[in-house]
Amino acid sequence: QVQLVESGGGLVQAADSLRVSCVASGRTFSGYVMGWFRQAPGKEREFVAAITWNYGITYYAESVKGRFTLSRDNAKNTVYLQMNSLKPEDTAVYYCAAKIGRVPRLLATDRGNAYWGQGTQVTVSS
């Protein structure tokens, strides 16, 4: 059974950096796309970034491009989201997701059959 466990959230100030992690288990993830979504209070869950497990090809939402960097460590079955120049509007619960696919943009456009983590809170104060 696939399990995704996020960690690393917290409270930071605007312009600070933070890295959240997602440890995946339960199967091999070759042929999967891994990614992050976020959900702020009263808003829908939105796509943040995705990466292909095999080749590390990335895709980002426009709102985070140039500030966030997604990477993976296949040996540790872990995906990292490095968040720099954080803004108060980045405040949200951040969720890790995984689904079968070879194109990172797939996760942004089709969440069907995705596995989800429980989320980690990121709060950015002004």
N, C-alpha and C positions, 0 to 999 in steps of 0.2 A: 504494500500500500504506500502510495506516494505521500510523503510528509515534507512540508516546507516550514521552517522555523526561522522567523526573523529576530533580529536583535540589533542593538546599537542606537535606538532612538533616544531622544532626550530633549532637554530644554537648552537652547542656545540663543545668542543675540544675533540681530541682523548683521550680515557680512561675515559671520562665522562659518566654519566648516563642520561637517559631520559625516560619518560613514556608517551606513546601515548594511547589515549582512543577512544573507539568507542561506541556511544550510538545507540542502535537499537530500532526501533519503528514500529508500524503498524500491529503487530500481536504478538501472543505468540510464543516464539522460542524453546519451548520444541520439541525435535526431530530434532533440527538443529545443524549443525557444523558452528562455527564462526572462522574466522581466519584473517590473515594479509598476504598481498603480498607487494612487493615493486618493483619500476621501476626506474632505474637510466637512465640518458640521454643516448640515443643511444642503450639502451639494452632492452631486453624483460622483461615483468613483471614476477617476480619469486616468488615462494612460500616462506613464512617465517615461519609461525606457525599456528596451528589450535587447537581448543578445542571443545569438545562436550558440548552442553548446559546443558544436563541433569546431566552428571556425572563428568564433568570437566576433561575428559581424554585429554591429550595433545600430540601433535606431532610437531617436529621441523625440519627445514632444518639443514643439517649438518653444514652449515656455521655460524649458530647462536646458536647451541646447547651449553649449558653451559654458555652462555652470556645473552640470552634473556629468559624471563619468561612470559608466557601467563596465564592470570587468568580471571575469570568472576564474576560479582556480579549480580545474577539473580534478586534480588529485584530492582536493578537500571537499569536492561537491558543493562548493560555495560560490555564491554570486555577491558581489559588492557594489553598492551604489555610493560613490563618493560625491558629496554635495558641497559645493563651494559657493561663496557669495550668497548665502541664504537670505531670503526675504521673508517678511511676516506672512506673505501669501503662500509660502511653501508649507505653512502649518497644516498638518493633516495626519491621519493614520496612514502609514505606508504599508502596502500589502505586496508580498512576493507572489508571483504566479508562474505557472509552467504549463506548456501544452506541446503536443507534437507539432513539429513544423521545422522548416529549414530557412524561412525568411523572417527576420525579426519584426517586420511591419505586420506580420500576420497577427501577432498578439494584440496590436493596437486596434485592429479592425474587426477581429472575431474572437470573443472571449469564450466561445462555446467549448465545452469539454476541457476547460482549464482547471488545474489544481490551484488551490489558494492556501496561503499561510494565514495566521491569526492576526497579523498586523503589529506594527510598532509605532508608537506615537512620536511624532516630531513636532516640536513647538518652537517657533522662532519669534522672539520678542523684539519689539522695535526700540 
